Amino acid sequence: MRRSQRQVPPMLARQARCCVRIYAASTTLTKAFTGRLARSLTNRMTREMNHGDSHIAPYPVQAWFMGSLAKLAVGQGREDFGSLSTGQSVVLIRHDNARELMDELVRETPKVLCRVCLRE
């Protein structure tokens, strides 16, 4: 199998699809995973750690703690304790397949360039 055709590990693909569908409209700013403020999809970990009485260690100590926890959680199939970092535009995701994304880019880019050229 060519490198570009390798499959995403099933656990990761399942986690991504599940989380994007369920939580796409629900992101939160949290220091829970690294000790630094970041946008993340809402899950059990962000809800519990963002609660006012939770103690979050400073970076990089918190990142080390959460990395250890994440390894255990993934090993047990617990997706609710993983770091689900995201940008602000997670709700705009339309593709979960790289080939579909590239096909659309190839198909749509000339149209966009034509519109830009016509404006000038």
QUIHULIN-V980256 format. One record per backbone hydrogen bond with DSSP energy under -0.5 kcal/mol. CO is the residue of the C=O (numbers start at 1). NH is the residue of the N-H. If there is no record, write none. Layout:
CO NH
CO NH
//
This chain:
2 5
3 6
9 13
10 14
11 15
12 16
13 17
14 18
15 19
16 20
17 21
18 22
19 23
20 24
23 26
25 27
26 42
28 30
28 40
30 38
31 35
34 63
38 30
39 86
40 28
43 47
44 48
45 49
46 50
48 51
51 54
54 56
55 57
58 61
58 62
60 64
61 65
62 66
63 67
64 68
65 69
66 70
67 71
68 72
69 73
70 74
71 75
72 76
73 76
73 78
74 77
77 79
78 81
79 82
80 45
82 84
84 41
87 90
89 92
90 93
97 101
98 102
99 103
100 104
101 105
102 106
103 107
104 108
105 109
106 110
108 112
109 113
110 114
111 115
112 116
113 117
114 118
115 119
116 120
//
